């Protein structure tokens, strides 16, 4: 038993820490909670790990919860840690971006943030 515990401790010590991580939102453009002077053409979401494009996505809704007709979110093939959501022309107001991400470690994370377009 003692040998097993020693072996398990050694294996845990040499495993890379990143292998156990999930993809969390690192930052976004527009920034989380930002007020922007004009409507953005897209929302860029940057994650802490590469994403699985087929299982990751994002949507946007107005402050009243009404979904905004946006295109499907896509993962940038040149940077798999970035997801882009192209937007239609947004009126002034508050918007909520909801996202879900499956990283290369196959774990799903999700979250949301808001930003405001000020006239």
C-alpha positions in Angstrom: 0.0 0.0 0.0 2.8 2.4 0.9 4.5 1.8 -2.5 1.1 2.5 -4.3 0.8 5.8 -2.4 4.3 6.8 -3.3 3.8 5.9 -7.0 0.5 7.9 -7.1 2.2 10.9 -5.5 5.0 10.8 -8.1 2.6 10.5 -11.0 0.6 13.4 -9.7 3.7 15.5 -9.3 4.8 15.1 -13.0 1.4 15.6 -14.6 1.2 19.0 -16.3 -1.2 21.3 -14.4 -2.8 22.5 -17.6 -4.1 19.0 -18.4 -6.6 19.4 -15.5 -7.8 22.9 -16.5 -11.0 23.8 -18.3 -11.7 26.6 -20.8 -12.8 29.7 -18.9 -13.4 33.1 -20.3 -10.2 35.1 -20.0 -11.5 38.4 -21.6 -13.9 39.7 -24.2 -14.1 42.6 -26.7 -16.2 44.5 -25.9 -15.0 44.0 -22.3 -17.2 42.5 -19.6 -19.4 45.2 -18.2 -18.1 47.8 -20.7 -20.1 50.8 -22.1 -19.2 51.3 -25.7 -19.9 54.5 -27.7 -21.1 52.6 -30.8 -22.4 49.2 -31.7 -19.7 46.6 -32.2 -19.8 44.5 -35.3 -18.8 41.4 -33.4 -18.1 40.1 -29.9 -14.7 38.4 -29.4 -14.4 35.9 -26.6 -10.9 34.7 -25.5 -10.6 31.6 -23.4 -7.9 30.0 -21.3 -7.8 26.8 -23.4 -8.3 25.7 -27.0 -12.0 25.1 -27.8 -13.7 22.2 -29.6 -15.6 24.2 -32.3 -18.4 21.7 -32.8 -19.4 21.9 -29.1 -18.8 25.6 -28.3 -21.0 28.6 -29.0 -22.4 32.0 -27.9 -25.7 34.0 -28.2 -26.7 37.5 -27.5 -29.9 38.9 -26.1 -31.3 42.4 -25.3 -31.8 43.5 -21.7 -35.4 42.3 -21.8 -34.2 38.8 -22.7 -35.3 39.0 -26.4 -32.7 37.1 -28.5 -30.8 39.1 -31.0 -30.6 37.5 -34.4 -26.9 37.0 -34.8 -24.9 34.5 -36.8 -23.6 31.4 -35.3 -20.5 31.9 -33.1 -17.3 30.4 -34.6 -14.0 29.4 -33.2 -11.1 31.1 -35.0 -9.2 28.4 -36.9 -5.9 30.3 -36.4 -6.5 30.8 -32.7 -8.6 28.0 -31.2 -8.7 30.0 -27.9 -10.9 32.7 -29.6 -14.6 32.6 -30.4 -16.2 35.2 -32.6 -19.9 36.2 -32.7 -20.8 38.4 -35.6 -23.6 40.9 -34.8 -26.3 42.7 -36.7 -26.6 46.4 -36.1 -27.4 46.9 -32.4 -29.5 49.7 -31.1 -28.4 51.6 -28.0 -29.1 49.6 -24.9 -27.8 46.7 -22.7 -26.9 43.3 -24.1 -26.2 40.0 -22.5 -23.8 37.5 -24.1 -24.2 33.9 -23.0 -21.5 31.4 -24.0 -20.7 27.7 -23.6 -17.4 26.1 -24.3 -16.0 22.6 -24.5 -12.2 22.6 -24.3 -9.8 20.0 -25.6 -10.0 18.4 -22.2 -13.7 17.7 -23.1 -15.1 19.6 -20.1 -18.0 22.0 -20.6 -18.0 25.5 -19.0 -20.5 28.2 -19.5 -21.2 31.8 -18.4 -22.5 35.2 -19.5 -21.6 38.8 -19.3 -23.2 42.1 -20.2 -22.1 45.3 -22.1 -23.9 48.4 -23.0 -24.1 50.4 -26.2 -24.4 54.1 -25.3 -25.8 56.5 -27.9 
